[in-house]
Amino acid sequence: MDLNSMSITELRELRTRVNIMIDAKGMMNSTKLMIGDGVMVDHKKLSGQVCKVVKINRTKVVVDSRTIGKVSVPMSMIVPI
């Protein structure tokens, strides 16, 4: 699939499908998470660190990391342990 050869309509459809998939994965994470759980965050600043869930919002999760402190992170970046 070469993005340069796709039409505008095909690109919009692809973007819609990608957004639906991201939302679905985020919702799957939110149902599994509980306050106090240990999670990892898919981000370079928090790579390899286990963070603790402090608060769960509708679209974001507040995690407490040892190095940075409390950080608000999108659910799609949360990796349950």
N, C-alpha and C positions, 0 to 999 in steps of 0.2 A: 504494500500500500504506500504509494508515493503521494505525500501531501501536496506537492507542487502540481500534480496532474489532476487533483480533485477539483470539482466545481464548488462554487460557494454553497449551493444547496447541500451537497454531500458533506462539506466541512461543518455546516451548521448541525446536520444530523449527527455527525460524529461527536461534536461538542456536547450535544444534548445527551447522548448515550454515556459519555464519560462523566458528565455531571450527575446523572442518575446513579451510576456505579459508585461514585465517591460518596454520595448521600447514603446509599444503601450500606456501604461498609462502615460509615460513621454511625449509623443507627445500630448496626450489629454490635459495635463496640460499646455504645451507651447502655445497652441492655445487659451486658456482661459486667460492667464496672460498678464498684461500690466504693464508698468513701473509706479510705484507709488501705486500699489495694495498692500493691506495688506494680508499677507499669514502666515501660520504656518509651521514649519519645523519638520518633523518626526525624531527627534534626541534628545538624553537625555540632551545635553547641552542647547538646545533651546526649551525644552518642555514647553508648556503653554505660550510662548511669541509670540506676533504678530510682525512680521518683515515686513519691507517695501521693495518692489522689486526695485532695483537700475538699474540693467542691465540684459538683457536676451540674453544668448549665445545659441549656437546650442544644447549643451547637459547640460549646467549648468546655474544656475541663481545666480546672486549676490544679496544678501539681506543685509539689514542694521538692526542689532538688537541693542537694547539699551545697553545690557551688554557686548557683544563681539565686536561689531562694524560690519564692512563689512565682509561678509563671502560668499564664493563661494560654492553653494550647488547643487548636482545633481537634475534634474527635478523630478526624481522619488520620492524624499523626500519632495517635496513641496505639501502642502495641502491648496488649495484656501479656503478663508473664504467667 
